[in-house]
């Protein structure tokens, strides 16, 4: 049956690519559409390949894509200024998931056109003399897109109008969804295996694809499909299909495949590897490091090539990198005093285009368990310090303040760069939140002798919480001022990280894969514990104290590895994944894959229970989420179904159950 899919929120494809040299950068030029004639030349096929890289920006860095994969999980809940986009998928009684507007529609609306472009490259590349290595890049992206789709929606169409996995130009609007096993075994696995065979070891362009990028996604796809076959909690699938593999393999076979492929990626890492510290992975001055294997790229050189305005962006379903806005609270309300005799308020932490600050939207807030349980170890484990903005520093000079001193908690003096507000590592005795003398504008408390206002973990609320440091903006053109914090972020947004090889292999091992010793740079015994300890050892190494903004050279790797449980289970792996990837958009996929979403996310605690709009409401509430099995698949955008030329009954049957 034939069909066509409309593409919403996307205005241009990207054409023309610089091919010479492995350290060249993709040269993007806008193009509105791809036609069969376009693919009849080598330049056209090469342009199609470039567009596949550009397509990453419609998801990775898009705040609504982050929202769809974080809200409603144990990592995030709705924050003070959240709208229906967040509340509807929090499942906590403040909204209902909406098939018309759900943010997961970004995947459906953008990936099918990208899949069709990839098919055009695959069909025509050889005819015009494009190398197998270049065509393999299109095969990777087609598989990558289908993998996102099948995890999000279940079975999806392989035939877009001209036959399964064929380039389509028809305008007939009917459709038939393939089953989950068909999507994996006909599209994802074959394309990735071909990509591994034909891609180079070293990328032809900066940020380009390699064998190991394809290995990581293949290993993760094997792992995910193994879970799907096993289905430990009897989660329904759609379209209905037996939990059997067309090739006759069982779940254990795929767990073994996942382990084998991931182990191969670890043992032959070049040109990738683990950064020496966790801070190095995510600090903006080290962007495009060799641990980030694939990313949606951006630039501060021009709005056109950045994919978003450099000075002011409204955000939206676009190529903007505005994900960090969702996880930043309105710190700009923080005030200090101009005098030490009475409170003369001055906004001492102003919005700036620096990694710890940026633009606040206050849409996603971490529940308190993130700080009390997941990141309980804040002494040995550097990942808490490298993930969150725990201290907000005075930037009065950048803001143009004429004086050199302000007065803060206890009317003590502070200067440029000093800490104005701290989120404490743990609850302590003696914090005074009464604000009877010192006018904290954000409900913070004071401790005797300290100039900084403080907030304890048990006071973290929907209105005041540590922001996600990792995703914050970075500009080199601030010129000593606040810069342009309202513009689209110019940083690359990571899509694939080398560290995930260790998690995939460890998870496969827990699921029964046969293990073996891992050799090479990251040698270990190959067990789940041995693999996880490679990352935990790295997490124990410090070179910088991010909160205090001072050098800190310390090696706690022995303490970190000694604290790892003797027996690793899935819940521990998921906790480690939070510590490694908090807020980056992994979480919903992780919880759905392992069928742990309901178990780990059904309750949460956060302050502001009485009035989430009041900074001084420190009452802690326990909130319950109602997550039903059909929620493990997202709704297909209803606008897409409505556009199909089918009967009302067929349209209803096309939608996932429960929506």
C-alpha positions, 0 to 999 in steps of 0.5 A: 500500500502506498502513502506519503508523510507530511513533514512539520516544523522543518523548513529546509534540507541541507545540501552539498558536503565537503568530502576531502580530508578527515578533519573537514567540516560539513558545508551546509547549504539550504535546499527545500526538497529532494526530488529524484532528479536531485539524486541523479548526480553525485553532488545531489547524493552527497547533499542528501548525505549532508542533510542526514547530519543536519536532521539531527538538530531537529531532535538533539538539542530541541527542548521539546524532544528533551522534554518528551524523554525526561518528563514523567520519569524519575529524573524530572517532573513538571516545574513551576512554569511548566505548560501542557507539554510537560504536565501532560506526560508527567502522569501525576494528575495535572494533565493527560497525554494528548495525541494532537500535541505530544512532543514525541511527534517530533520523532514521527514528523521528522524521521520519515522524511529523513528515512526517505532521503536516506533511501534516495541516497542508498538507491542512487549513490552507486549509480552516480559513482558515490562510494560504498562508504558514503552510502553506508552513512545513509544506511546508518541514519536510516537505521538510526531513525527507525530505531528511534521510531520503533522504541517510541511508537512500536511497529512503524511503516517500512513502505513509504509509498514505493515499496519497503525501504524504497525511495518514495515520490508518490502522493497516495496517502494510505499506510500499513504499519509493520510489526516490531520484529519486521522493523528490526530484522528488515531495516535496523539490523541489516542497515547497521551491519552493512554500515559497520562493514563499509564505514571507515574506522576514522571519520571522513569529516569532523563529527562524521560516522565510523564503524564504532558509531554504527557498532554502538547503535547496533549493540543497543538495538540488539539489547533493546530487541532482546528485552522486547522478545523477553517482555518480563512485565507483559507490556503490550506491543502494537501492531499485535505480534508474537514475541518471536523472532523471524530468524528463530532466535531467542532473547538470550541470542540478542543479549549475546549479540549486544555484548559481543558488538559492544565488547568489540567497540571497547577493545578497538576504540580508536579514534574514540575513548573516555575523557580523563574526568567526567567534567572533561566530557561535558565542559563546553571548552572541551566540546567535540571531544573524542568521547562524543561520537556523534552530535548535532552540531551548531556554531556561533559564526552565523544564525543560518548555520547554527540552526537558530538565532544567535541573539534571541530565539523563541524556541520551538519545533525547530533546529534551535539548541534550547534544551538547557532552557527547560532545566534551568530555574529562574535564578535571575530573581536572586538578590543581594543588597547594595548596603549592609544597613538595610536591604537594598535589593540588587539582582546579583546573578544575572542572565548570561551566556555562560554554561552555568547560567543561560536562559531560564524556562523552569519547565523541568525540575528534578525530584528530591530523590535525584539528589538524595539517592541517585547522587547520594555520594557527592564526595567521591563521585565527581558526577554530581559536581559535573552535572548540576549548577550547585552554586550561583556566583555573582556577576555584577561586573558583567552586568555593569554594576558600578560598585565592587561590593554587595552584601548577602546573607548575614549582611556579609560582603561579597564581590565579583565571582563570589557565591551568592546561593548554594544548594547544599550537598546534604541537610544540615542543622541550623539553617534559618529560612524565616527571612526575618532579617536577611531578604532571600528573594528565592526562599533560601536560608542562612547559616551563621557566618556564611555569606551565601544563602543556602538551600538544603536537598529537602527544600528543593522544589519546583521553583528552585533547584540545581540546574543541569550544568552539562547542557548550558550555553557557551559563547566566546563573544561575550566580550566581558559582558553578559553576552546573548543568553537568549539566543539559541545555544551554539554548542554541539548536542551529543547524540552518541557517547563512547561510554555507553558501550560499557553500559550496553555490555554490562546490561547484556551481561546482567541479562545473561550474555556470556561474558569474557575478559576485555582487553586493551586500554579499558581492560577488565574482567568483562562482567557487569561489575567490571564494565561498570567499574571502568566508568565509576573509576573515571567518576572518582577522578577530579581535576576541577571543583565546578561548584566552587570554580577552583582546581581540585586534583583528587583521585577517589577511583579506589573508593568508587570501585570498592563501593560497587555492589558485588552483584549488579542488577538492572536497577543499579545499571539504571542508577548508574546511567542516571549518574552518567547521563542525567537530563540528556534525554536517555531516561524514558528510553532506558525505563521503557526498554527495561520495563522499569518505568512504572516501578521507578517513577510512580512516586516522587517527592518535591517541595512546594507541595502547597504552592509551587509558585511560592519560593517560601513554600518548603512543604514536601509533598509525595506525588503519585503517577499513574502509568499504565502499560499502554503508555509504554508506547507514545501516540502517533501524531493525530495530524498524521493519521488524519492526513491518511486517505483511509476510513475512520475505522482504519485510522482508529486502528492505526493509532496506538491503543490507549490514545 
